Structure formats: structure tokens, C-alpha cells
Amino acid sequence: MNTKSLKFKIVDAIYIAMMIIPIIFGIVLKVVTTPASEGINITGALVYFSIPMPLQDFLITESQINSAIAFVVIVFFCLFITHGLSEKAELKRQHVAEFIVEKVANMVNENMGEYFKGFIPFIIAMLALSGVSSLLTLFGLYPPTSDINIVGGWAILVFILITYYKMKCGPLHYLKSFGDPVPFLAPLNIISEVATPLSMAFRHYGNVLSGSVISVLLGSALAGLSSMVLGWLPGFLADIPLFRVGIPAVLSVYFDIFSGCLQAFIFAMLTMLYVSGGFPIEEYMKRKEKKKQKKHAKA
């Protein structure tokens, strides 16, 4: 593929535009729909409209819209960095794509083993969706990861995967596992099983939400400090938010970038450890080998 051709550059431009347009749409929607307020205002996701349902109305909220924005951004980012792939890796973006895949592949192999190499795309998608969702706050958008409904949905999906692999050796083996190491610990093991998705959801949600709350409170405190220190100056000089210049940006590096990406990494790591740790691979291989022997015997 000729990477210098006009057609190639136009496709690149479309991909880049499709990464930017959803974010601009989210910012405009935020500005138009957010009610005016004074002082500190910490609220959950805005509810745009609801769809009547038999049991409960289905709410379309800011979290869902911003999750869709993150999804679209990720899709077109993937299309962009994989556009123009070649054997010689002529483009720098191909090195980025290969670096991401290699690092995640090594991480999956180290934490889950060779059997779970098919999890590589899933873990990359989880890291990307969680990370981008948290980073949306840099554009003034509500991060979906600070909504327990969104993160809880991810945790339920992971819990289904954990249960699926635990039942690979059959439902009976799964039920017996609650009696390990001794039968009277079964109630505690059941509680631990239920607590797994809850702890994953609340850990991710709580850390991202707390960062947002702390940023808002510090921003308001710095504004008050600026007013107190400069309030004696005449005219517009008294309204200059001196202490809000630079300091919030430094805090944002931690709460919005570092903490958001860290929570995405932790969530992915817990997913890998819980899924691989709950899978009785030795028992599964033994059962698989016995089935093969029985088939050969019958044949």
C-alpha cells in the first residue's frame, strides 16, 4: 500500500476526524444539557430521557452516551493505527500497534498461561475501554467509570467468565469446590464467590469517583483562597483565580490520567487472575485425556 498517496491520507484524515467528532459532540451535549449552578456541584450522570418498559423505565444517561463515545473513539483509533500495515513496518503507528499487542500478550501469558492466549483481544479491549472512559474527564465529560452501573456491568461479565471456567470440569466439580479445603467453610466460600464482582466494581468505581470529587473540592477551595488573598485588590484584579492556575492541572495528571489508567490496569489484572485462578486446568486436562481414551477405545 502506498502510504504517501492522496487516498491513504484521506482515509487517515477520516479516521482522525471520527476520533475527534464524538468528543466534540459530547462536549456540546454537556454544555447544552447541564443546568446552571453556583458553587460546588457534585452530581451523578445526567438522565437525558427514559424509555417506558414493563418493569422499570430504561434510562438513557450521560454514562451510556459517554461510553458510546469512548467505544467509537477506540474503534477508529484501532482502524487508524492498523491502517497501512506491512511486513517491514514502514509506519511508526505500526510499531505502536505491535508494542501494545506484544505487551498485553506477554501480560496474559505470564498471568494466565498459554491456554488463555485467546484472551488477548478481550484484555486489550477492557484496558482501552476503561482507560479511555476515565480519560474523558480531561475534556470535561462525565467519566462512565465513575458510574457503578457501568463498572458493575463489566464486573458481572467477568463474573460470568470466572464461573464458566470454573465449571469447565462439570457442575458437580464446581459445587464440590465450595467445600475446599474443608466442608464447613462452604458458606464463606459462597460469600467470597459473590463478593468477587462486587469488590471489582466498587474498587474501580470508588477510585475514579473519589478522584473526581477531590478535584472538584480542591478546585473550589483554590478559588476561595484566590478570592481571600486577592480580594483587597481593586477592580478585576480581585477576581483573578491565581491559585487555580497550574495546580489543578498537576492534580489532574494524577487523578485523571495516572489513577484512571492504573484502575484500568488493576481491573484487567484482577480479571486475568480470577479467571485463570478459578480454572482447574490440571483436572480439566485429565478429564479431556480420559474422554480421548474412551473415544479411541470405542473406535
N, C-alpha and C positions, 0 to 999 in steps of 0.2 A: 504494500500500500504506500502510495506517495504521500508522505506526511506534510509536504510543502504545497500540495495542490489546494486550489480555492475550495473545492468540495470538502476536503478534510477540515479546513479551517472553519467553514460554515457549520459543519456538524459539531465541532468543538465549541463554537460560539453558542449554538443552541443548547448544548448540554450545560454550559456555564450559566446561561440565562435561566434555564429551568431549575438551577440550584438557587438562584437569587430571587426569582419571582415569587415562589411560595413564602419566603421570609418577608418580602415586602408586603405581600397580601396579608400575612399575619400581623404585621405592624400596623397597617391601615385598619384592619378589623379591630385591633386592640384599641386604637385611638378613637375610632367611631363608636364603639360599644361600651367603653369604660366610663362610668358615671363620674362626674366631677366630685372631688372630695378635698378636704383640707386636713393637714397634719398627717399623722401616721395612719395608714390604711392597709391592714393585712387581711386579705380575704382569700377564699379558695377560688377554684376555677369558675369563671362566669358561665351561666347557663344561657345559651343562645335561643334554643327552642326545644320543645318536647314533642314526641310522637306518641299519641294515645295507644296503649297496649292493654290487654285484658287484665293482667295482674298489677302492673305498675307502668307508669309512663316512661318511655325511653328518652332520656335526656341527651341532647347534643350539647356538649360543654366545650369550654376552651381547651381542656386537656385533650379531648378527642381530635379537635381541629389541629392543634399543635403537634399531636402525634402523627397525623396525616402529613403535616408539613415536613416533619423530620423524616418520615418514610420517603417522601418524594425527593427530598434533598439527597438522601443516601442512595436512592436508585440512580439518579442522574450523576452523582459523584462516581459511582461504580462504573457507569457507562463511559464517563469521561476518562478515568484512569485506565480503562481497558480498551479504549479506542486506539487503534493502530498498533496492536500487539504484534511483535515479530520475534523471530528466533534470536536475533542479535541484540534485542532490547535497545533500539535506537533512541527511544524517548525516555526522558527522566521519569515520567509518570509510571512507566512500566516497572522501573526499579522500585518505586513506591508500592505498587501493587504486589510485586513479588516479595518485598520486605514484609508487608502485612501478612500475606498468606504464610510465608515461612515462619514468622514469629508465632502466629496463632497455631500453626501445625505443630511446632515444637512444644508449645504450651499444652496442647491437647494430648500429644504423645507422652509427655512427661507426667501429666496428672491423671490421665485416663488409660493410657496404654494403646497399643496398636489396634486392638479390637474396635476402639471408638474413633477411628480416623474419619469416619463419616460424619462426625460431629463438628468438624472444622467449619463448614459454612454456617451452621447454627450458632456457634460461639462467636464467629465474626459478626453475624447479624445482630446478636444480642449486645455485643460490645458497641457496635455502631449505633444501634437504636437508643440504647441507654445513654451513651456519651453525647450524641447529637441532641437528644431531648433535654439533657441537663444544660448543654451549651446554648440553647435557645434564649436563656435568660440574659445572655450578653447583648441580645437585640431588644431587650425589654419585654420579651414574651414570657408567658407563664410556662414554666418547665413541667411537662407531663409527669416527670419523675417525682414531683412533689405532690402528686395526687395518688392516694392509696388505692384507688380503683384501678388505675393503670398498672402500677407496680404489682398490685395484688393479682391482676390477670396474668402477668408474667410468672409470678410465683406459682400460681395454680398450674400453668403449663409445665413448669419444671417439676412440680409435684407429680403430675401425670406421667412424665418421663421416668422419674425415680421409681414410681410404683410399677410401671411397665417392665423395667429391667429387673426389679426385684421379683417379679412374677415370671421371669423367663424360665425358671425351673418348675413352674407349676404353682397353682393357687395354694396347694397343701404345703409346699415348702415355704411359701411366703407367710402363711399363718403360723407355721412352726417357728419362724424366725423371731416372732414376738416373745417366745419363751426362752431366748438366749440371753445370758448364759444359764439362767435358772428360771423355771416356770413362773415363780411368784413375782418376777419383775415384769411380767406381761403388761400390767396396767401402765407402768412407767414407760415401757417401750411404745405403747399405743399413743400416750401423750406426746412422746418425743416425735413420733411419726407425724402427728397433726401439727406440732409446733414448728416443723421444718419450713413449710411455706409461709407461716405467719412471721417467723423470725427473719426470713429472707426479705419479705415485703416491707416489714416495719423498719428494718435496718436501712434499706435503700431509701425508702420514703422519708424516714425521720432525719437522716443526714442531709439530704438535699433540701428538705423543708426548713430545717433549723438554720442552714446556711443562708437561705433567702430571708428568713425572719431577722437574723442577726445583721445582715447587710442593711435592711430597711431601718432597723433601730439605730444602728451606728450612723447611717446617713442622716437621720433626723436629729440625733444628738450632735453631730458635727455642724449641722445647720444652726442649731440653737447656740452652740459655742461660738460660731462666727458672729451671730447676732449680738451675743453678750459682749464679745471682745471689741467689735467694730461699731456697736450701736451708738456710741457717742459721736461718731463722725457725721458731718453734715451731708445732706442730700443722698444721692445714690450710693455713696461710699459705704453707708451703713448697711446696705442690702447686699453687699458683695459676699458670697458664700466662700470665704477664704479657705476654711478648713475642709471644705468639700472638694477642693481641687487636688487631685492626686491620691489622697488617702483612700477614697472609695475604690479607685482603680486597683490599688495594691491589694485591698481586701478581696476584690473581685477575682484576682489571679488565683487566690486560694479557694474561696467559697464557690465560685462559678466554674473555674477551669480545673484546678487540681482536684478538689473534692468531688466534682461531678464525674471526672474521668476515673478517679480512684474507686468510687462507688460502682461504676460500670465494671471495672476490673474485678472487684470483690464479688459482685453478683455472678459474673461469669465463672470465677474460680469456685465459688460455692456450688454452682450448678455442676461443674465437672466433678468435683469431689463427692457430692451427694449421689450423683448418678453412677459413677464408677465404683464408689464405696459400697453402694447398696446392691450391686450386681455380683451374685456369687458365680464368678466366671469359671472357677475350677469345677464346681458342681455342675455347671451348665455344660462344660466340655465333656465331662464324664457321661452325662446323660445323652449328649449328642453322639458320643462314640458308641454307647450301648445301642442306640437306635440304628446306627450304621451296621453294627454287627448283627442285629436282628434281621435287618433287611437282607444282608448277604446270606444269612442262614436260611431265610425263606426262599431266596433266589436259588 
